[in-house]
Amino acid sequence: MKRTYTHDPDHDYGPTRTQQRRDALAVLALANQLVELPASKLAKLDLPEDVQREIANTRRITAHIARKRQMAFLAKVMRRHEAEVFDGVRAALGENRERQRQETAAMHRLEVTRERLLTDTDGVIGELIEQYPNLDRQHLRSLVRQAKAEKDANKPPRAYREIYQLLKQLADGGDVDAEEAAEGEDESEHEEP
């Protein structure tokens, strides 16, 4: 007997092949993200044991084709689980990406302000004083002069970095003393690119 489709509008035929392929590619993309995560962040995620084991196996493989094959197997193992198992993981990865975007955007805004300080010192200092009335204007002017001198003399950009740290502390907490800015620069000198 030949199998035919029914004309019953309530009959569920299941997902189309196109939708199945999209779902499989989404799981593969998630698998790629999980493999690329640092071990410390991966440990914080609630993953099934077999998925954790296959992620570890995938990380050990360096040959391109073998790794690609292992990634496909990892995605297959992940598809064996219900989609809800990975909802928390997707949410955590989404939050991390959004937080990284926000931090990167904030960092770029600080860098732009620092560059503007070097070109239009008086105007930008005026804007900063409006936002942060307790800003030490003389210290900031001194840092700008030092940064310009360091750049002209081709010296390491110590004052340039200190300006960034001062701006970062202003953005994070509001009020900053000159001594706190210098201490913050020493402690987190490696944070700023």
C-alpha positions in Angstrom: 0.0 0.0 0.0 1.4 3.4 -1.0 1.8 6.0 1.8 0.1 9.3 1.0 -0.3 12.7 2.8 -3.6 13.3 4.4 -5.6 16.4 3.9 -6.2 16.6 7.6 -5.1 20.2 8.7 -4.4 18.9 12.2 -1.9 16.2 11.1 1.6 16.9 12.3 4.3 16.0 9.8 7.1 17.1 12.0 9.9 19.5 11.1 10.8 20.0 7.5 14.2 18.8 6.2 15.3 22.4 6.0 14.3 23.1 9.6 16.1 19.9 10.7 19.2 21.1 8.9 19.0 24.6 10.6 18.6 23.0 14.0 21.6 20.7 13.4 23.7 23.7 12.2 22.7 25.6 15.3 23.8 22.7 17.6 27.1 22.5 15.7 27.6 26.3 16.2 26.9 25.9 19.9 29.4 23.0 20.0 32.0 25.2 18.4 31.4 27.9 21.0 31.7 25.4 23.8 35.0 24.0 22.5 36.5 27.5 22.2 35.5 28.6 25.7 38.3 28.7 28.3 38.2 25.8 30.7 37.3 28.0 33.7 34.1 29.3 32.0 33.2 25.9 30.6 33.4 24.4 34.2 30.7 27.0 35.3 28.2 25.7 32.7 25.8 22.9 33.6 26.6 20.4 30.8 25.8 16.7 30.6 28.8 14.4 31.4 29.0 12.9 27.9 29.1 16.3 26.3 31.9 17.4 28.7 33.9 14.3 27.8 33.5 14.9 24.0 34.5 18.6 24.4 37.6 17.4 26.2 38.3 14.9 23.4 37.7 17.5 20.7 40.2 19.9 22.4 42.9 17.3 22.2 42.6 16.8 18.5 44.7 19.1 16.3 44.4 17.6 12.8 41.9 19.7 10.8 39.8 16.9 9.3 39.9 14.8 12.5 38.8 17.8 14.5 36.0 18.6 12.0 34.8 15.0 12.3 35.0 15.1 16.1 33.0 18.4 16.1 30.3 16.6 14.1 30.3 13.8 16.6 30.1 16.2 19.5 27.1 17.9 17.9 25.5 14.5 17.4 26.0 13.7 21.1 24.4 17.1 22.0 21.4 16.4 19.7 20.7 13.2 21.7 19.8 15.5 24.6 16.6 17.5 24.8 17.0 21.1 23.6 16.0 22.4 27.0 19.2 21.0 28.5 21.2 23.6 26.6 18.9 26.6 27.2 20.8 27.7 30.3 24.1 27.3 28.4 22.8 29.4 25.5 21.6 32.1 27.9 24.9 32.2 29.7 26.8 32.5 26.4 24.5 35.2 25.2 24.9 37.2 28.4 28.7 36.8 28.2 28.7 38.1 24.6 26.4 41.0 25.5 28.6 41.9 28.5 31.7 41.7 26.4 30.1 44.0 23.8 29.2 46.5 26.5 32.7 46.4 28.0 34.3 46.8 24.6 32.0 49.8 23.7 32.8 51.4 27.1 36.6 50.9 26.5 36.3 52.5 23.0 34.4 55.5 24.4 37.2 56.0 27.0 39.9 55.7 24.3 38.1 58.3 22.1 37.8 60.6 25.1 41.6 60.2 25.7 42.4 61.0 22.1 40.1 64.0 22.2 41.9 65.2 25.4 45.2 65.2 23.5 43.8 67.2 20.6 41.3 69.5 22.3 42.4 69.6 25.9 40.5 72.6 27.2 37.2 71.6 25.6 37.2 68.0 26.8 38.4 69.0 30.3 35.4 71.4 30.5 33.1 68.5 29.5 34.6 66.2 32.1 34.3 68.8 34.8 30.6 69.2 34.0 30.2 65.5 34.5 32.6 65.1 37.4 32.9 68.3 39.4 35.5 66.9 41.8 37.9 66.1 38.9 41.5 67.4 39.6 41.8 69.6 36.6 45.5 70.4 37.2 46.5 66.7 37.5 44.7 65.9 34.3 46.3 68.8 32.4 49.7 67.6 33.7 49.0 64.1 32.5 48.0 65.4 29.0 51.2 67.5 28.8 53.3 64.4 29.9 51.5 62.2 27.3 52.2 64.7 24.5 55.9 65.0 25.6 56.2 61.2 25.8 54.8 60.8 22.3 57.1 63.5 20.9 60.1 62.0 22.5 59.1 58.4 21.5 59.1 57.3 25.1 56.9 54.6 26.7 53.3 55.9 27.0 53.1 55.9 30.8 51.0 59.2 31.2 48.9 58.1 28.2 47.9 54.9 30.1 47.4 56.9 33.3 44.9 59.1 31.5 43.0 56.0 30.4 43.0 54.7 34.0 41.8 58.0 35.4 39.0 58.2 32.8 38.1 54.6 33.6 37.9 55.3 37.3 35.8 58.3 36.7 33.4 56.3 34.6 33.2 53.5 37.1 32.9 55.3 40.3 32.7 59.0 39.8 35.2 60.8 42.0 39.0 60.1 41.8 41.9 61.7 43.5 45.2 62.2 41.7 46.9 59.6 44.1 44.2 57.1 43.4 44.6 57.4 39.7 48.3 56.9 40.0 47.8 53.8 42.2 45.1 52.4 39.8 47.5 52.9 36.9 50.2 50.9 38.6 47.8 48.1 39.6 46.0 47.7 36.3 48.7 48.8 33.8 48.1 45.6 31.8 44.4 45.9 31.4 44.3 48.7 28.8 45.5 47.8 25.2 
